Amino acid sequence: MALINYITQIQIDFGAVALLAQECERISITRPLVVTDAGVKAAGIAKRVLEQLPPGMEAVIYDGTPSNPTERAMREAVALYRDYRCDGIIAVGGGSPIDLAKGVAVCATHDGPLRQFAAIEGGVARITAATAPVIAIPTTAGTGSEVGRGAVLILDDGRKVGVLSPHIVPRVAICDPELTFGLPRSLTAATGMDAIAHCMETFMAPAFNPPADGIALDGLRRAWRHIERAVNEPQDREARLSMMSASMQGALAFQKGLGCVHSLSHALGGLMPTLHHGTLNAVLLPAVIRFNADAPSIRNDERLQRMAQAMDLPRGEDPGAAIADMSARLALPTGLAAMGVDPEIFPRVIEYALQDHCHKTNPRVASPEDYLAILTESM
C-alpha cells in the first residue's frame, strides 16, 4: 500500500529567519538547544539566528557537530539538552547539524543507545511522539534534511545508519536563501549536486507516489538550470532560491525511498568520514543510473527520458553522462579515486551497503557483484 504524506510547515523566502521567534512560540519552545557546527558559528550565521530569538529567551549552544555526525557528538549534545532542561532544538547548518539535532531529539527523550533507533535494527517502531520538537534552519542547499523523516549518523561501531520516523521530521523548516550567500564555491557545488542526486534517485525509486514524482522532477529542473549560476554568481538571488527549493523538494520526495547511490555513499561515508556525502552521490550517480536503466519500472514509465527532459538534454543523451560532465564543470571530483578511495575497502563497503535501509528501495535489487561493478565503474 502506498503512503503519501506531506509533511511539515515550511517557511521559504529571503529574510525568513526573522520568523524564528513566532515559530518557537507556535510550537512551545522556550528553552532551546541550538545545534550547529564550528564553521557556521565562525561565519556569524549562528549569531544572526540567535538574534532572532525573543528577548530574554535562554539558549544553550552545541557547536561540535563533525562533518559526518557521530554517536559521540550526539551524546555530548544530549548531555547539554538534559543539563539545561531544554524543551526543543533549533538546528542551524547543513545536513550534519540537522541530522545530529534529530538524533538528539530522539535520544534526549527516549532510553537506550542510538543503535536501537536505527532502521536496520528495527528502531522505527521505538521512536515515539515524545521526541523533542526541532526547528531546522538550513545554511546549505543540498541535503533537504530540514523536511526529511530521516537522519544519518555514524554509530560508535563505525556503521553509518539511518534513523527514520515521522516523529523526527522538524516541526518547521525555515529556509532562508540569504543564509547561503557566503557558502564557498566548492560547497555550493557539492551540496547542489547532492540535491540533484536526491531528486533523481527518489524519482527512480519504484514506489507509487505521483506527487513525490512531480516534486522531484520539478526540483531536478530547478537545480539543473541554476546550479552553475549559484556556483559562479553566489549573490544571484534567483539561483540561490531555486537551489534551496530543489534541496527541500528532493527531501519532500524521499518518502518514496532512495537506492544504491545512497546505500553506497552511506557505507563509504561511514568508513571514510571525511568524504563529502553530496560529492559521493554525484560520483556514484552515473553508474547507478546505467545500472537502473534495465529495471522494468524505469523502462515502462520512461523515467530516464523524463529526467533527461527535465534537464533540457538533447533527445537520446544519457543523464548519467550529463551528471559526470556537470561535476567536471563545477570542478568536483569525477571518480572515487580522486576522493582517495582505495578499492581494498570495497568488500566492507558492499557489506554495509547490503544492510543499508536504501538498499531495498532501488528499482533493481543489487547483488554484491552488482555493487562491485558500480564501485569499479565509479573509480
C-alpha positions as CSV (number, residue, x, y, z in Angstrom):
1,M,0.0,0.0,0.0
2,A,1.3,3.4,-0.9
3,L,1.7,6.0,1.9
4,I,1.6,9.6,0.7
5,N,2.2,12.2,3.5
6,Y,3.2,15.9,3.1
7,I,4.9,16.7,5.7
8,T,5.6,19.8,7.7
9,Q,5.4,23.6,7.8
10,I,7.9,25.3,5.6
11,Q,8.8,29.0,5.6
12,I,10.8,29.8,2.5
13,D,11.8,33.3,1.4
14,F,14.6,35.8,1.7
15,G,14.6,37.0,5.3
16,A,12.5,34.1,6.6
17,V,14.9,33.6,9.5
18,A,13.1,36.6,11.1
19,L,10.2,34.3,11.7
20,L,12.1,32.2,14.3
21,A,10.5,33.8,17.3
22,Q,7.0,33.3,16.2
23,E,7.8,29.6,15.3
24,C,9.3,29.0,18.7
25,E,6.1,30.4,20.3
26,R,3.9,28.3,17.9
27,I,5.4,25.0,18.9
28,S,6.1,26.0,22.6
29,I,9.9,26.0,22.6
30,T,11.0,28.2,25.5
31,R,14.5,26.9,26.3
32,P,16.2,25.7,23.1
33,L,19.4,23.8,22.5
34,V,21.0,25.3,19.3
35,V,22.8,22.6,17.4
36,T,25.3,23.9,14.8
37,D,29.0,23.4,13.8
38,A,32.2,25.4,14.2
39,G,32.1,26.7,10.6
40,V,28.6,28.1,10.8
41,K,29.4,29.7,14.2
42,A,32.6,31.2,12.8
43,A,30.8,32.6,9.8
44,G,28.5,34.5,12.1
45,I,25.4,32.7,10.9
46,A,24.6,31.1,14.3
47,K,24.8,34.6,15.9
48,R,22.5,36.0,13.3
49,V,20.0,33.3,14.1
50,L,20.2,33.7,17.8
51,E,19.5,37.4,17.4
52,Q,16.0,36.4,16.1
53,L,15.1,34.7,19.4
54,P,12.6,36.5,21.7
55,P,14.1,38.9,24.3
56,G,15.0,37.0,27.4
57,M,14.9,33.5,25.9
58,E,17.9,31.5,27.1
59,A,19.5,29.2,24.6
60,V,22.5,26.8,25.0
61,I,24.7,26.1,22.0
62,Y,26.3,22.9,20.9
63,D,28.8,23.7,18.0
64,G,30.8,20.4,18.0
65,T,29.0,18.8,15.1
66,P,31.5,16.9,12.9
67,S,31.3,16.8,9.1
68,N,29.5,13.5,9.4
69,P,27.5,13.4,12.6
70,T,28.5,10.7,15.1
71,E,27.0,9.0,18.1
72,R,29.7,10.5,20.3
73,A,28.8,14.1,19.3
74,M,25.1,13.2,19.8
75,R,25.8,12.1,23.4
76,E,27.6,15.3,24.1
77,A,24.6,17.3,22.8
78,V,22.1,15.1,24.7
79,A,24.0,15.9,27.9
80,L,23.7,19.6,27.3
81,Y,20.0,19.2,26.5
82,R,19.3,17.4,29.7
83,D,21.7,19.5,31.9
84,Y,20.0,22.7,30.8
85,R,16.5,21.2,30.8
86,C,15.8,22.2,27.2
87,D,12.4,21.7,25.7
88,G,13.3,21.8,22.0
89,I,16.1,22.1,19.4
90,I,17.0,24.7,16.8
91,A,19.3,23.2,14.2
92,V,21.4,25.7,12.2
93,G,23.6,24.4,9.4
94,G,23.8,21.9,6.7
95,G,22.7,18.3,6.8
96,S,25.1,17.3,9.5
97,P,23.8,19.7,12.3
98,I,20.2,19.0,11.3
99,D,20.7,15.2,11.3
100,L,22.6,15.4,14.6
101,A,19.7,17.5,16.1
102,K,17.3,14.8,15.1
103,G,19.4,12.2,16.8
104,V,19.4,14.4,19.9
105,A,15.7,14.9,19.7
106,V,15.2,11.1,19.9
107,C,17.9,10.1,22.4
108,A,17.2,13.0,24.8
109,T,13.7,11.8,25.2
110,H,14.0,8.0,24.9
111,D,16.0,5.5,26.9
112,G,18.7,3.4,25.2
113,P,21.7,3.9,22.9
114,L,21.4,5.4,19.4
115,R,21.8,2.0,17.6
116,Q,18.4,0.7,18.9
117,F,16.7,3.5,17.0
118,A,18.4,2.7,13.7
119,A,16.1,1.5,11.0
120,I,18.2,-1.6,10.3
121,E,17.9,-2.6,14.0
122,G,14.1,-2.3,13.9
123,G,14.2,1.1,15.5
124,V,11.4,2.8,13.6
125,A,8.7,1.5,16.0
126,R,10.8,2.5,19.1
127,I,10.6,6.2,18.2
128,T,7.5,7.9,19.8
129,A,5.7,11.2,19.9
130,A,7.9,12.0,23.0
131,T,10.6,13.1,20.5
132,A,11.7,16.7,21.2
133,P,10.5,19.3,18.7
134,V,13.0,20.6,16.1
135,I,13.2,23.8,14.1
136,A,15.5,23.3,11.2
137,I,17.3,26.3,9.6
138,P,19.4,25.1,6.6
139,T,22.5,27.1,5.6
140,T,23.3,24.9,2.6
141,A,21.1,23.8,-0.3
142,G,21.7,20.1,-0.6
143,T,20.6,17.6,1.9
144,G,17.0,18.7,2.4
145,S,17.2,17.3,5.9
146,E,15.1,20.2,7.1
147,V,12.0,18.4,5.8
148,G,13.2,14.8,5.9
149,R,11.8,12.0,8.1
150,G,15.3,10.5,8.5
151,A,18.7,11.3,9.9
152,V,22.0,9.6,9.1
153,L,24.6,9.2,11.8
154,I,27.7,7.2,12.4
155,L,27.5,4.7,15.3
156,D,30.4,4.0,17.7
157,D,30.9,0.8,15.8
158,G,31.6,2.7,12.5
159,R,28.3,1.9,10.8
160,K,26.5,4.8,9.1
161,V,22.9,4.2,9.8
162,G,19.5,5.8,9.1
163,V,17.2,6.8,11.9
164,L,13.7,7.0,10.4
165,S,10.4,8.2,11.8
166,P,7.7,10.7,11.1
167,H,8.3,11.9,14.7
168,I,11.7,13.3,13.8
169,V,10.5,15.4,10.9
170,P,11.3,19.0,12.0
171,R,8.2,20.8,13.2
172,V,9.1,23.7,11.0
173,A,11.7,24.4,8.3
174,I,12.9,28.0,7.9
175,C,14.5,28.1,4.5
176,D,16.2,31.5,4.0
177,P,18.4,31.6,0.9
178,E,20.2,34.6,2.2
179,L,22.0,32.2,4.6
180,T,23.7,30.5,1.7
181,F,25.2,33.6,0.1
182,G,28.5,33.1,1.9
183,L,29.0,29.5,1.0
184,P,32.3,28.6,-0.5
185,R,32.2,27.8,-4.2
186,S,33.1,24.2,-3.7
187,L,30.5,23.7,-1.0
188,T,27.8,25.3,-3.2
189,A,28.7,22.9,-5.9
190,A,28.9,19.7,-3.7
191,T,25.6,20.4,-1.9
192,G,23.9,21.4,-5.2
193,M,24.9,18.1,-6.7
194,D,23.6,16.4,-3.6
195,A,20.2,18.0,-4.2
196,I,20.2,16.8,-7.9
197,A,21.1,13.3,-6.8
198,H,18.3,13.2,-4.3
199,C,15.7,14.4,-6.9
200,M,16.9,11.8,-9.4
201,E,17.3,8.8,-7.2
202,T,13.9,9.3,-5.4
203,F,12.3,9.7,-8.9
204,M,13.8,6.4,-9.9
205,A,12.6,4.6,-6.8
206,P,9.7,2.2,-7.7
207,A,7.1,3.1,-5.1
208,F,3.8,4.5,-6.3
209,N,3.7,8.2,-5.3
210,P,2.8,10.5,-8.2
211,P,3.0,13.7,-6.0
212,A,6.6,12.8,-5.0
213,D,7.5,12.2,-8.6
214,G,6.2,15.6,-9.6
215,I,8.0,17.3,-6.8
216,A,11.3,15.5,-7.6
217,L,11.1,16.3,-11.3
218,D,10.4,20.0,-10.7
219,G,13.3,20.0,-8.1
220,L,15.6,18.5,-10.7
221,R,14.6,21.0,-13.3
222,R,15.2,23.9,-10.9
223,A,18.6,22.6,-9.7
224,W,19.9,21.7,-13.1
225,R,19.1,25.2,-14.5
226,H,20.5,27.1,-11.6
227,I,23.4,25.2,-10.1
228,E,26.1,26.7,-12.3
229,R,24.8,30.2,-11.6
230,A,24.7,29.6,-7.9
231,V,28.3,28.4,-8.0
232,N,29.7,31.1,-10.3
233,E,27.4,34.0,-9.2
234,P,27.0,33.4,-5.5
235,Q,24.8,36.6,-4.9
236,D,22.3,35.6,-7.7
237,R,19.1,35.6,-5.7
238,E,17.0,33.6,-8.2
239,A,19.7,30.9,-8.4
240,R,20.0,30.7,-4.6
241,L,16.2,30.5,-4.1
242,S,15.9,27.8,-6.8
243,M,18.7,25.7,-5.2
244,M,17.2,25.9,-1.8
245,S,13.8,24.9,-3.1
246,A,15.4,22.0,-5.1
247,S,17.1,20.8,-2.0
248,M,13.9,20.9,0.0
249,Q,11.9,19.3,-2.8
250,G,14.3,16.3,-3.1
251,A,13.8,15.6,0.6
252,L,10.0,16.0,0.3
253,A,10.1,13.2,-2.2
254,F,12.3,11.0,0.0
255,Q,9.2,9.1,1.3
256,K,9.4,7.1,-2.0
257,G,12.8,5.8,-0.9
258,L,16.2,6.2,-2.4
259,G,18.6,3.5,-3.7
260,C,22.0,2.2,-4.5
261,V,23.6,5.7,-4.7
262,H,22.8,6.2,-1.0
263,S,23.4,2.7,0.2
264,L,26.9,3.0,-1.2
265,S,27.5,6.6,-0.1
266,H,26.3,5.8,3.4
267,A,28.8,2.9,3.5
268,L,31.7,4.9,2.1
269,G,30.9,7.8,4.4
270,G,30.9,5.5,7.4
271,L,34.3,4.0,6.6
272,M,35.8,7.3,5.4
273,P,34.0,10.1,7.4
274,T,35.9,12.9,5.8
275,L,34.3,12.2,2.4
276,H,31.5,14.7,1.5
277,H,28.2,13.0,1.1
278,G,27.0,15.1,-1.8
279,T,30.2,14.7,-3.8
280,L,30.0,10.9,-3.2
281,N,26.4,10.9,-4.5
282,A,27.4,12.8,-7.6
283,V,30.3,10.4,-8.3
284,L,28.1,7.3,-7.9
285,L,25.0,8.5,-9.7
286,P,26.1,8.0,-13.3
287,A,26.9,4.3,-12.8
288,V,23.7,3.7,-10.8
289,I,21.6,5.4,-13.5
290,R,23.0,3.0,-16.0
291,F,22.5,0.0,-13.7
292,N,18.9,1.0,-13.1
293,A,18.2,1.5,-16.8
294,D,17.0,-2.1,-17.3
295,A,14.6,-2.1,-14.4
296,P,11.0,-2.7,-15.6
297,S,9.7,0.3,-13.6
298,I,12.3,2.5,-15.2
299,R,11.7,1.3,-18.8
300,N,7.9,1.1,-18.6
301,D,7.5,4.6,-17.3
302,E,10.2,6.1,-19.4
303,R,11.9,7.5,-16.3
304,L,15.3,8.2,-17.8
305,Q,13.7,10.1,-20.7
306,R,11.6,12.1,-18.2
307,M,14.6,13.1,-16.2
308,A,16.5,14.0,-19.4
309,Q,13.6,16.2,-20.4
310,A,13.6,18.0,-17.0
311,M,17.3,18.6,-17.5
312,D,16.8,20.0,-21.1
313,L,19.1,17.4,-22.5
314,P,19.1,16.6,-26.2
315,R,17.0,13.6,-27.1
316,G,18.8,10.4,-26.5
317,E,21.5,11.9,-24.3
318,D,22.5,9.8,-21.2
319,P,21.5,11.6,-18.0
320,G,24.4,9.8,-16.2
321,A,26.9,11.2,-18.6
322,A,25.4,14.7,-18.2
323,I,25.9,14.4,-14.4
324,A,29.6,13.5,-14.8
325,D,30.0,16.4,-17.2
326,M,28.4,18.8,-14.7
327,S,30.6,17.6,-11.9
328,A,33.7,18.3,-14.1
329,R,32.4,21.8,-15.0
330,L,31.9,22.5,-11.3
331,A,35.5,21.3,-10.5
332,L,34.2,18.5,-8.4
333,P,35.9,15.0,-8.3
334,T,34.5,12.8,-11.0
335,G,35.7,9.5,-9.6
336,L,36.2,7.7,-6.3
337,A,40.0,7.5,-6.9
338,A,40.2,11.3,-6.9
339,M,38.5,11.3,-3.5
340,G,41.1,9.0,-2.1
341,V,39.1,5.8,-2.1
342,D,41.1,2.6,-2.2
343,P,39.5,-0.5,-3.8
344,E,40.8,-2.5,-0.9
345,I,37.8,-1.3,1.2
346,F,35.2,-2.4,-1.4
347,P,34.3,-5.7,0.4
348,R,33.4,-3.7,3.6
349,V,31.6,-1.1,1.6
350,I,29.5,-3.8,-0.1
351,E,28.8,-5.5,3.2
352,Y,27.5,-2.2,4.7
353,A,25.6,-1.3,1.6
354,L,23.7,-4.6,1.6
355,Q,22.5,-3.8,5.1
356,D,21.6,-0.1,4.4
357,H,17.9,1.0,4.6
358,C,18.2,2.4,1.0
359,H,19.3,-1.0,-0.5
360,K,15.8,-2.4,-0.8
361,T,14.2,0.6,-2.4
362,N,16.3,0.7,-5.5
363,P,14.4,-0.2,-8.7
364,R,16.8,-3.2,-9.2
365,V,17.9,-5.1,-6.1
366,A,21.7,-5.1,-6.3
367,S,23.8,-8.2,-5.7
368,P,27.3,-8.0,-4.2
369,E,28.6,-8.4,-7.7
370,D,26.4,-5.5,-8.9
371,Y,27.7,-3.3,-6.2
372,L,31.3,-4.2,-7.1
373,A,30.7,-3.3,-10.7
374,I,29.1,0.1,-9.7
375,L,32.1,0.9,-7.5
376,T,34.6,-0.1,-10.1
377,E,32.8,1.9,-12.8
378,S,32.8,4.9,-10.4
379,M,36.6,4.9,-9.7
